[in-house]
Amino acid sequence: MSKFKHGVTLICIIFIIYSLCTAFQLLEIGVAAIIGPQSSAVAHTVSQIADALQVPLVSYAATDPTLSSLQFPFFIRSTQSDLAQMTAMADLIDFNGWKEVIVVFLDDDYGRNGVSALNDELEKRRLKISYKLPLSIKFDPVEITNLLNQSKLIGPRVYVVHVNPDPSLRIFSIAHKLQMMSKDYVWLVTDWLSATLDSLSLVNQTSFSVLQGVVGLRQHILDSQKKRDFISRWMKRQKDGLTNTSLNSYGFSAYDTVWAIALSIDKFIKVNNLTFMPHDNYKLSQTEGIGVQLDKLKIFTGGSDLVKILLQSNFTGVSGQVLFNSDRNIVSRGYDIININQLGITRVGFWSNYSGFSVVPPETLKKRAHSRFSKDQKLDNITWPGGKTDRPRGWVIADNTKPLRIGVPKRASFVEFVTEVPNSHDIQGYCIDVFMKALEFIPYEVPFVFKPFGNGKANPNYDELVKMVADNVSDTDDEKRNILHIG
């Protein structure tokens, strides 16, 4: 990598944002570029200031899809947008044949806008979000418990969880206690879980036990010698006690982001000077109402030129190819599909926007438009909650739903069609066989009970039976009961 001219060092030019207060202090000095922030919510506020001061803001972690180049022309995303992630999630739901999902999400810009992107992608596939469970940023256990219990009252059992990284795994710990990590349940997670687990130096067995059967996304990082060398250096830092965390996909992107800005500034200062002007030379009306002392901030006069140079970045980093698209997002590298089982984290396949699902890395496949109905879409075997290997139906009759009661004629003739077996109360016949076979094609369990009609000595009056259905009653028992279907 080339060095900076004139003794200009990287640390004097680039500042990583840890908080809004730190950001404002740095902007008072005069900066040429900002790396960060990690939070999408904070990025909305900082982007307004960065635009007003014409300072490129390059985030390796803010995935909110509404952070667009149209609204924030100085915002550049060096990680994958949630538009790409929610396309992958919608494809995963469609690939498994589920029609409705329940979404658990953080009730902030990151969570709401991510869910909105998922909803749009599901609608394209004629699927839908049937129930939303918004969580406060406090992750209050009582709130989580109440929301999950409420969701039991409806039929879908496919949950999509889109929250911030949580080392305590509170959502799944509570779901485990509520017996919601058992068979018939499906838990799909966005890449917050892989970021959480990959960051932990050691994941204990208790954590894996509450995550059994979870399927999630992880940003795909190309396996390369450069990546392996970087991991080796990082592990040495861990051994020397200089860091106590492991690397996740965002860590790789952060490292490449620093190099992208370093190289861009290097090109910039070969033909330009780094100059800053007081704010009163420009109108900063965009920052009104956000509590910033404008008289102390300085504008970077070469900001637009630096943005153009940044967007021309094209090099291979530890995270893969660093290349930006027309929306000023990193070109999507795809996602790993991961599954939590007794062995830990298992990668069961890959997804990319040009190859769909595959058991081989997307970079080895030809770039072609894929169809979600294509026969070549494939993933390795998945272990679902409860240890099941068969794909769950993703739907059950809700806990508060009564069994479907089916009236059947207790015939005296043509008993091959349907009748009650004498002295056993079993219902059998051709019609019953057809009904039972039809149930196998329904993607959820249907509790039911047969209710015989007639005395078995004479065929029951069909018109009378139809009238009782129309009146929604049956007197086959001691009390009149609702009748839902006639077989």
N, C-alpha and C positions, 0 to 999 in steps of 0.2 A: 504494500500500500504506500502511496506517495505521502510525503510529509508536508506540513503546512509551511508556507513561506513567511518571511519576516518575523519569525519567532512566535507566531500566533498559535496558541495551544487550544486543544479541543475544549478543555474545561472552562476557558474564559468565554467561550462562545455558546456552548450548549448547556442547558440547565434542565435537570429532571425534576418534574413537579411532584411533590409529595402532598402538598396541601394548598389551598387557595391563598393562605397568608404568605407562604413561601413564594408562590407564583407572583404575587403583587410586588413583593420586595425585590425579586429578580427583575421584573419589568421596569422598575424604577431605575435600575442600573443601565439598561439598554441591552437587549439580547437579539441575536440573529435567528435563533430557532429554539423551539421548546420540544422536549421529549416528554410525552405523557399527555394527560394524566391516565391513571389506571382505571378510573371510574368513569362510566359513560355519563352519569349525572353531573359530575364535576366538569367533564369535557364540554358540556353544553355552555356552561358559564365561561370557562376559560377561552373557548373558541370565539365568543363575542369579543373578548378583549384582544385576542390574538389577531382577529380580523381588523379591528380598529387600529391596532398598532402595526399591521402588515407584517406580522411575525409568523412564519410557518410553524404550525403545531402538528407534530407527527406522533400519533398515538399507536402503541403496540398492544393496547389492551381494551380500548373503548370500542365495543362491537355494536352499539346501538345503530340500527340502520338509518335512523333519521338524521344522524350526523353526516349530512350530505354535502357535496361540493357546491351545490346550488345555494344552500343556506349559509355555509361556512367556506368561502373560497380559499382560505388559508389552512383548512384542516385536511390532513392527509392520514390515511389509515394504513399502518404497516402490519396489520393482522387481518384476518378474514372477517368480513361483515356478517352480522346475523342474518342478512338476506340469504347468504350462501348456506349458513348453518340450518336455517329453517327450511330451506329447500331440501336439504339432506334429511332432516327430520320428517318432513311430509312424505318424502319418498320411502323412508323406513316404515312409516305407518301404512302407506299404501301397499308396499311390498308384502307386508304380513296380512293384508286383507282386513284390517280393522276400519270401521266406518266412523266411529265417534271416539273422542278422547276427552279426558279431564286434564286441565292445565293448572299446575301449581307454579306460581311465579311471584317475583318480588314486585311490590307495588311502587315502582319508581320508573323513571324514563327507560332504563335498561330493560326491566321486566315487561312493562306494558308494550313498548314498541317491538320487542322481540316476539311477544305473543301475537301482536297485530300482524307481523310478517308471517308467522306460522299460520294464522287464520286465513290469510290471503292464499298461501300455497295449498292449504287443505281444500279451500273452495274450488281451486282449479282442478282438483282431483275428485270433486263431489263428495268430500269428506267434511267433517265439522268438529268444532269444539263444542261439546254439549254442556260443559260446566267449567267455570273459572274459580280458582281458589287464590285470591290475592293475599300475600303475606306482607306484614310490616317489616321494615329493615331490622327490627329488634329480634326477629326469629323467636317470638314469645312461645314457649311450649304449650301453654293453655290455648292460645290462638290456633296453633298448628293442630292440636288435638281436636278442637271443636270443628275446624274446617274439614279435617279428614273424616271425622264421624259423620258430618253432614253429607259428604260425598257417597257414603254407603247407601244412602236412601235412593240413589238412582242406579241405572243399569250398567253404564260403561265401567270397565275395570282396567282401562288403559290410561295410565297417568304419564304426563310429560312434565318434568320438573325443570324450571328455568330460573335459577337463583344465582346469588354470588357464591364463590368458594366458601365452604363451611367445614373446617377440620373436625368439628364436633358431630357432623352428620346428623343434626337434630331431626330433620324431616324423616329420615329413614329409621332412626332410633325409635321415634314415636310410632311410625307406621308398623314397625316390628312388634311393638307392645300391643298395638291394636289388631294384631293378626292380619295385617294387610300386606305382608310379604310372603303370603302363602300361594298355593295354586289358584288359578283363575285370575290372578292379578298380573298386570304388566307394568313395569316401571321403566320409562325411557328418560334419559337425562341429556341435556346439552353439555357442552364441554367444560362446564364449571366443575363437574365431579372429577374428570381426568386431571384437570389443573390442580385440584385439591390433593388427590392421591399422589400425583407425580411430584408435588412439592414436599411431601412428607418424607423425611429421611427413612422412617420406619413406620409401616402401617401394621398395627397389631391385628391379631386374628379376630378380636371382638368387632373391629370395624368391618372386616370382610363378612362376618356372620350376619350383620344387619343389612348388607348389600347383596346378599345372594340372589342371583337372577337378574340384577339390574343390567340394562343394555344402554350404552351411551355413545357419544361422539367424542373424538379427540382430534384436534387439528393434525393433519398428516404432515410429518416432517421427513423429508427425503433422507434415507440412510446414506451417509457419505463419509469419506475419510475426514473431511473438515469438521463434520459434526462429532465424530468419534474423538478427534483430537481435542475439541473444545470440552467435551464431557470429561475427558481424562484430566484436563487442567482444572476443571471445576471440582472434581473428586479430590484432587490434591489439596485444593483450598479447604474442602471439608475436613480432610485428614489433619491439616494444619490448624484447624479451629477458626478459620477466617470466615466461614459461613456455616449455618446449621440447617440450610434448606437444600432440597434437590431441585433439579431443573424441570420445568414444564414447557409446553409449547410457547407460552408467552415469554418465557425467559430467553428462548432462542430468538424470537422476534425482536425483543428488546436489544439484544446484542447486535443484530443486523441493522436495527434502526440507527444505533449510534454510528455505525460505519457508513450507512447511507448518507447521513447528515454530514459526517466528517468529509467524505469524498466530494459531496456537493459543495460544501463551503470551500474546500480546496480549489475546486474549479472556479467558484465565484470570485475568490480573491486574486486569481490570476489576471482578471480583467476589470475588477471593481474594487472599490474601497468600502470598508465597513463604516457606514456613517449613520448617525441617528439625529433626529430633529425633535424639538419640543412639540408637544401635542398641539399647541395652539396654531400650528401651521396647517392643521387638518381638522376636519370636523369629526368629532368622536361621539356623535349622537347615539351610536349603536350601544354604547356602554351605559347610557343613562339608566338609573334605577337599580344598578347592581352593586352600589356601595364602593366604587373605586375612586380614589383621589386622582383625577385626571391630570392635575397640574404637575404631578411628579413623574408621569409616564413619558417614555420616549418612543418615537416612531422609527422603525427600521426602513430606511429609504430604498433598500434593495430587496425588500421582501418578495415582491412579485417575480423578480428575476431568479431568486433563490428557489421559489416554488417550481418554476419551469425546469430548473436544473434537477431538482429532487425528483420530479415526475419522469425524468429521462433516465433514472437509475436502472441499471440492468447488470447485475452481477450475481454470482452464486455465493450465498452466505451459509451459515450453519443451519438455517431454517429452510434452505432451498433457494430457488430463484427469486431475487428481489426485483420485482417488476410491477409497475402500477398500471391500472386500467383507466379508462376514460372517466370513471367515477371517483378517481383518486383513492381507490382501495387497492391493496395488494392483490395481484391476480390469484384467484382461488387455487389452492393446492389440493383441495379435497379433504376428506376426513377418514380417520380410522374408525371402524365400528368395534367397540370393546364390550366385553361381557364379564361380569364379576361372578366367579364361581369358587369352589373350594380351593382351587389352585391359585387364586388371586385374580389378577387382571389378564384376560385372554383376548387377543385381537382375533376377531372372527371374520374380518374382511375390510374392504375399503369402499368409499363412495367418492365419485367425482361428478362434476356437472356435465362431463362429456362421455363417461363410460358407465355411469350408474353404479350398481353394486358388483363387486368382483372380489375374488380371493387372492388376486395378485395386485401389486401396487399400481396406481393409476398412471405413473410415469412410464410404465412398461407397455401401456396400451396405446393404440392409435387414437388420436383425437377424432371422435366421430359423435354425431348426435345420437343419444341413446333413447330408447323407448322403455318406459317403466313396465311395459307388457312384454318386453323381449325375453326370450327363453334363456339368454346367456346371463341374466341377472342371477347372482349366486352369493351366498354367505356360508361360512362353515357352521357346524352345529352349535346351537345356543342352548345353554342351561337357563331355564326360566325360574321364577320364584317357586319355592316348594320342591326344587330339584327336578322339575319336569323337563323333558327334552322335546315333547310335543308342543307345538305352538298353541298358546292359550287362545280361546275364542275371543277374549277381550270384552265379554258381556255376560252378565247374569241377571236373573230377575232380582230386582231390588229387594232389600231386606224387609220392606214394609208391604210387599206385594202378596196378595192371596193367590193360592193355586188356581189354575184355570180348571173350572169344572165343566165336564163334557157329558151332555146327555146322550145316551145310546139306547136304542129300542131293544127291549127284552123280547126277542121274537120267538114265535112258536113254529114258524116255517122259514125256509131259506136261511137256516141258522149258519150256513157257511159264510154269509156276508157279515153278520155280527149277532152276537147273543151273549148272555151270561151263562157260564158253565154251571150246571146244577151243583148245589152243595159246596161250591168253592168261592163263589162271588168273583171269579176271574172273568174278564171280558176278552173275547177272542173273535177271530173271523177275518175275512179278506179286508174289510174296511179298516179294521184295527191294524193289520199288517201295513197297509198303505200309509196310515197316519203315523205309525212309529218310524217308518222309513223316511217320511217327509221331515220328521224332527231332526234327523241326522244332518240335514242340509241347513238347519238354522244355526247361525254362529253364536248361540248362547243357550243356556239351559232353560227349559220351560217346565216348571212344576205343574202337574195336572192331576186330576182325579176323575175317573169315569163314574157317572151317575146313571144306573139302569132305569128305564122307564117302561112300565108294563108289568103284568103278572106272570108272564112266561107261558100262560095257557092259551092266550089268543094274541094275535099281532096287535100292538098298540095302534090307536088311531093316529095316523100321520098328521092329519089336519089339526088335531088337538095339540099334538106335540109342537107343530109350527106356531100355533097361536101362543103357546106358553113361551116360546122363544121370543116372539114379538112383544109379549107382555113382560119379558125379562124376569120370569119367575118359574119355579119348578116345585111341585108338591111331592116329589119322589121321596122326600124325607119327612120327618115329623113336622118340621118348620119349613116355610117357604124360603127359598134361597135364590139369589141371583144366578142366572145361567148365562154363560158367556159364549158357548159354542155347542153345536149339535154335531155329533159324528154319526 
